[in-house]
Amino acid sequence: MSTINRQIRLAARPVGEPRPTDWQLAEEPAGQPGDGEFLVQVLCLSIDPAMRGWMNAGRSYIRPVEIGEVMRAGAVGRVVASRHSGFEVGDHVSGTFGVQEYCVSDGRGVTKVDPAAAPLPTYLGTLGMSGLTAYFGLIEVGRPEPGQTVVVSGAAGAVGSVVGQIAKILGCRVIGIAGGEAKCRLVVDEFGFDAAIDYQSEDVRKALREHAPDGVDVYFDNVGGDVLDAVLLRLARGARVVVCGAISQYNSTKPQGPANYLSLLVNRASMTGIVVFDYADRYAEGITRMATWRAEGRLKSLEDVVSGSVAEFPETLMRLFRGDNQGKLVLKIAD
């Protein structure tokens, strides 16, 4: 009997917050690899805020997921059948396999990973796209210098937590912005930030005056909206704003742009986007450096792993927009 492959397909483009009717749970036989291909059993799925943007039609840095298509997702899995000379049965691999239980691949964009060196979910977080986004966004776009003040929003999340730790490794003062007392404690006590601001209970602008009296040299933005506007008013001369995401706006039908953008003019500052795919030819550099920091105990990884089936994907995705996760959110669908 053929193996059944359960999948989550995009059924409709959401308006505002995604709804259960925007998804379809489908079943079909798992494909069989042809010459130069291999079959992957997906074990863990990466759950990312960017998924919400991929569901929208229109021009972006990557083509949208089409209606009826398997939802795009990074994942780690195990090779269970192979007709590819570079991949053997039993190899663990990372790639864009989608929200499904099995995927046939020709190896393009697929990387072997070692579960003995780090847990598999870590290859979706610190040693995966989240970590690489943090690494290149901070180092190449933010360009922090020792002694400068770096502010990170979404500081307890997959990208923000890594950004702050790398900034500390590079000799910066780091302030995290997060939602809730527990996340702020995590940012300081676990990840080693110098201070944390709870945007849910504090006046962010006032707190920034206290924690960054000389201004913000680098702001790594993961949330947009009111938090971005508050930080823009505290920029130092020549500051760099790294635009990584705007999770506070993704489900809005009328996204809020920055009202205080003229601070860029006044402070001779810049605001630049980061898309990690632009650094694909340097991924090995970033992973090697972060793996070394991790082995030295200087870079900690935190994965928030939810166990379930692919059917749990829609609800797991919504945890991001409710702020329920700490660290990298991963859906584990098989052992």
C-alpha positions in Angstrom: 0.0 0.0 0.0 1.3 3.5 -0.8 2.1 5.9 2.0 -0.5 8.7 2.4 0.8 12.2 2.5 -1.3 14.7 4.5 -0.9 18.3 3.4 -2.2 21.8 4.3 -3.1 23.7 1.1 -4.1 27.4 0.8 -7.8 27.5 0.2 -8.4 31.2 0.2 -6.5 34.4 0.6 -7.2 35.8 4.1 -8.6 39.2 4.7 -7.2 40.3 8.0 -6.5 37.5 10.4 -6.4 34.0 8.8 -9.4 31.8 9.4 -9.8 28.0 9.4 -11.7 28.3 6.1 -8.5 29.7 4.5 -6.9 26.2 4.7 -7.7 22.8 3.2 -6.4 19.5 4.7 -5.7 17.3 1.8 -4.5 13.7 1.3 -2.6 12.1 -1.6 -0.1 9.3 -2.0 3.4 10.3 -1.1 5.4 10.7 -4.3 8.2 8.3 -5.3 11.6 9.7 -6.2 12.8 9.5 -9.8 16.4 9.6 -11.0 18.3 12.3 -9.1 15.6 12.7 -6.4 14.9 11.6 -2.9 11.8 11.3 -0.6 11.9 13.2 2.7 9.7 12.4 5.7 9.1 15.8 7.3 9.7 15.8 11.0 9.5 19.5 12.1 8.0 22.5 10.5 9.2 26.1 10.9 6.4 28.5 11.8 7.2 32.0 10.8 5.5 35.4 10.7 6.6 35.7 7.0 4.0 33.0 6.2 1.3 35.6 6.5 2.8 37.7 3.8 3.3 34.7 1.5 -0.5 34.1 1.6 -1.2 37.5 0.0 -1.4 38.1 -3.8 0.9 40.7 -5.3 4.5 41.6 -5.8 6.9 40.8 -2.9 10.4 39.5 -2.4 9.1 36.0 -3.1 6.2 34.8 -5.1 2.9 34.2 -3.2 1.6 30.8 -2.4 -1.1 30.1 -4.9 -4.6 29.0 -4.1 -4.7 25.2 -3.9 -0.9 25.0 -3.4 0.8 23.3 -0.4 1.7 26.0 2.1 5.3 27.0 1.9 7.4 26.2 5.0 10.9 25.5 6.0 11.3 22.1 7.6 13.7 19.4 8.7 13.2 15.8 7.9 14.7 12.4 7.2 15.5 10.8 3.8 13.4 7.6 3.5 14.0 6.8 -0.1 16.7 8.0 -2.5 17.8 7.8 -6.1 20.1 10.8 -5.6 23.9 10.2 -5.3 24.3 13.0 -2.8 21.6 11.9 -0.3 21.3 8.5 1.4 18.4 6.9 3.3 18.7 8.0 6.9 20.3 11.4 6.2 18.7 14.3 8.1 18.1 17.4 5.9 16.7 20.9 6.0 14.9 22.6 3.2 11.6 24.3 2.0 9.5 21.1 2.1 6.1 22.7 2.8 3.4 21.9 5.3 3.1 18.2 4.5 4.3 14.9 5.8 6.4 13.9 2.8 8.2 15.7 0.0 10.1 14.7 -3.1 13.2 16.8 -3.6 15.9 17.1 -6.2 18.3 18.4 -3.6 18.3 22.1 -4.7 18.2 24.3 -1.6 18.5 21.3 0.7 21.2 21.0 3.4 22.3 18.0 5.4 22.1 18.6 9.2 23.5 16.6 12.1 21.1 15.8 14.9 24.1 14.8 17.1 25.5 18.3 16.9 22.2 20.1 17.7 18.5 19.2 18.2 16.6 19.3 14.9 14.4 22.3 15.8 17.6 24.3 16.3 18.3 24.0 12.5 15.0 25.9 11.9 15.9 28.5 14.5 19.4 29.7 15.5 21.2 27.5 13.0 18.5 28.0 10.3 16.8 30.9 8.5 15.8 32.7 11.7 19.4 32.8 12.9 20.8 33.7 9.4 18.3 36.6 9.2 19.4 37.9 12.5 23.1 37.4 11.6 23.1 39.1 8.2 20.5 41.7 9.2 22.5 42.9 12.2 26.0 42.6 10.8 25.5 43.6 7.2 22.7 46.1 7.5 22.8 47.3 11.1 26.7 47.4 11.2 26.9 47.8 14.9 30.2 49.0 16.5 31.4 48.1 20.0 29.9 50.4 22.7 26.9 51.4 20.5 23.3 51.0 21.6 21.2 48.3 19.8 17.5 48.1 20.3 15.6 45.0 19.2 11.8 44.6 19.0 10.2 41.1 19.1 13.2 40.5 21.4 11.9 37.1 22.8 11.2 35.8 19.3 13.2 33.6 17.0 15.0 36.4 15.2 15.1 39.1 17.9 16.6 36.8 20.6 19.5 36.0 18.3 20.0 39.6 17.2 20.4 40.8 20.7 22.8 38.0 21.7 25.0 38.7 18.6 25.0 42.4 19.4 26.3 41.6 22.9 29.0 39.3 21.5 30.0 42.3 19.3 30.4 44.5 22.4 27.1 46.5 22.2 24.7 47.6 24.8 21.4 45.9 24.0 17.8 46.8 24.9 15.0 44.4 24.0 11.3 45.3 23.5 8.9 42.4 24.2 5.3 41.8 25.3 4.8 40.8 28.9 6.8 40.4 32.1 7.8 36.8 31.4 9.3 37.6 28.0 11.1 40.6 29.4 12.6 38.5 32.1 13.6 35.9 29.5 15.3 38.5 27.4 17.5 39.8 30.3 18.1 36.6 32.4 18.4 34.0 29.6 19.6 35.9 26.6 21.8 38.5 28.4 20.3 41.8 27.2 21.2 44.8 29.3 17.5 45.9 29.6 14.0 45.0 28.4 11.0 47.2 27.8 7.5 45.7 28.2 5.4 47.4 25.5 2.2 46.1 27.0 2.6 47.9 30.3 5.3 50.6 29.7 5.5 53.8 27.7 8.1 52.7 25.2 9.2 56.2 24.3 9.7 57.1 28.0 11.5 53.9 28.7 13.8 54.4 25.8 14.8 57.8 27.2 15.8 56.0 30.4 17.6 53.1 28.8 19.1 54.9 25.8 19.8 58.4 27.0 22.3 59.0 24.1 20.0 57.6 21.5 19.7 54.4 19.5 22.5 53.6 17.1 20.9 50.4 15.6 17.2 49.5 15.7 16.3 46.0 14.5 12.6 46.1 13.8 10.4 43.0 13.8 7.0 44.5 14.7 6.4 47.9 13.0 3.5 50.0 14.1 3.6 52.1 17.3 6.8 50.6 18.5 8.7 51.6 15.4 7.4 55.1 15.7 8.5 55.3 19.3 12.0 54.2 18.5 12.3 56.5 15.5 12.0 59.5 17.9 15.1 58.2 19.8 17.5 57.7 16.9 21.1 58.8 17.3 23.0 60.7 14.6 23.8 58.2 11.8 21.5 55.5 13.1 20.6 52.4 11.1 17.1 51.0 11.2 16.9 47.4 10.0 13.4 46.5 8.7 13.0 42.7 9.2 9.3 42.4 9.8 6.1 44.1 11.0 4.1 41.4 12.7 1.8 44.0 14.4 0.6 44.9 10.9 0.4 41.6 9.0 -3.3 41.0 9.8 -4.4 44.6 9.4 -6.5 45.6 6.4 -5.0 49.1 6.7 -1.4 48.7 7.7 0.1 51.6 9.7 3.2 53.2 8.2 5.8 55.1 10.2 4.5 58.6 11.1 7.9 59.7 12.5 10.0 58.9 9.4 11.3 62.5 9.3 13.6 61.5 12.2 15.6 59.7 9.5 16.3 63.1 7.9 17.0 65.0 11.1 19.4 62.3 12.4 21.0 61.5 9.0 19.8 57.9 9.6 18.9 55.1 7.2 16.1 52.5 7.1 16.9 49.4 5.1 15.1 46.1 4.6 16.7 42.6 5.1 15.8 39.6 3.1 17.9 36.7 4.0 17.8 35.1 0.6 20.1 37.8 -0.7 22.9 36.2 1.3 22.4 32.6 0.2 26.0 32.3 -1.0 27.2 33.2 2.5 24.9 30.9 4.6 27.8 28.6 5.4 29.7 31.5 6.9 26.8 32.6 9.1 26.0 29.1 10.3 29.7 28.3 11.0 30.1 31.4 13.1 26.9 31.0 15.0 27.6 27.3 15.6 30.9 28.2 17.1 29.3 30.8 19.4 26.7 28.2 20.4 29.4 25.6 21.2 31.2 28.2 23.3 28.1 28.9 25.3 27.9 32.5 24.0 24.8 32.1 21.9 21.7 30.4 23.3 18.9 28.9 21.3 15.3 28.5 22.4 12.8 26.6 20.5 9.1 26.5 21.4 8.1 23.1 20.1 4.5 22.2 19.6 3.8 18.5 18.9 0.9 17.5 16.7 0.0 16.7 13.1 -0.1 18.9 10.0 -3.7 19.5 10.8 -2.5 21.6 13.8 -0.7 24.1 11.5 -3.4 26.8 11.2 -3.8 27.0 15.0 -0.1 26.9 15.6 0.5 29.7 13.2 -1.9 31.9 15.1 0.2 31.5 18.2 2.7 33.9 16.6 0.1 36.7 16.2 -1.2 36.2 19.8 2.4 36.4 21.1 2.1 33.0 22.7 5.5 31.8 21.7 9.0 32.3 23.2 11.9 31.8 20.9 11.5 29.8 17.6 8.1 28.3 17.1 8.3 24.8 15.6 5.5 22.3 14.9 6.8 18.7 15.4 4.8 16.3 13.3 6.9 13.1 13.6 9.8 11.6 15.6 
